């Protein structure tokens, strides 16, 4: 994206096949990191009517990019990276 993307443009870097709710993401991070995360749900109005948008990565695919790692493995790699930098 840095080398081939257009200046001022934005690109979705995502895996459209891995849609996840924020609560599920928090629980996954908590499980992987072995850290207890306290979650307070402040969103109560119409929460069952929310429509999840389909993420389009067509724009960045034209630059030759495609998702190659799962969400879980991406979180593991990210946590390992930051833990190696802290200690």
N, C-alpha and C positions, 0 to 999 in steps of 0.2 A: 504494500500500500504506500509506503514511504517513497519508494522508487518509481512506481508505476501510476499511483493515484494522482488525481487532479487536485491542484491547490484549492483549498476552501471547500472541498467536498467531504462528506461524511460517509462512512462505510460500516455496515453491520458485520461484525465478526462474531458469528454465533453458529450454533448447530440447530437448525430449525426442527430437527427431529427429537430434540431434548428439551421440551417445554416443561417447566417446573414452577411450582408456586413458591413464593418467598419463604413460607413456613417450611416447606420441604427442603429448600436450599439451606436454611438455617440449621435444620436438623441434620442434614448431610454433613455440613461443615463441622457441627458439634461432634458428630460420630467419628469423623475422620481425624479431627484434631484432638479428640479425647478431652475437650473442654466443654464444661457445662455452659449452655447459652440460655438465658432467660428471655422468653419472647412474650411481649404484651401485644395482643391484637386490639388495635384501636379502630379497625375498619369493620364496622358492623352493618351499616346501611347498604342494602342491596348486594351483599357479598356473594350471594348465590347466583346473581344475574350477570356477573362479570364475564365478558367475552374476551378470551385471550387472543391477541392479534397473532397472525402468522408472520413470523420474521422472514424477511426476504434477504437472501445473501447473493442475489443474482448480480448485483453491481460489483461486488468484490470478486465473485467467481470469474468475471470477465478479465480481471487482472491476474488470474491464475491461482487464486487462493481457494481452498476448500477445507472444511473441518476434518481434522485427522486424529483428534483425541476426544475421549468422552468427557463429560462434565466431571464425573468422579475422579478420573485420572488427572484432569486439569487442576482440580482442587488439591489433590495430593501433591502434585508437582509444585504448585504455588506455595503451599504450606511448607514443604521441604525447603524450597528456595529461601523463604523468609526466615525459617529457623536456622538455616546455615549462615545467614548474614547477621543474626542477632548474637549468636554465641560463638 
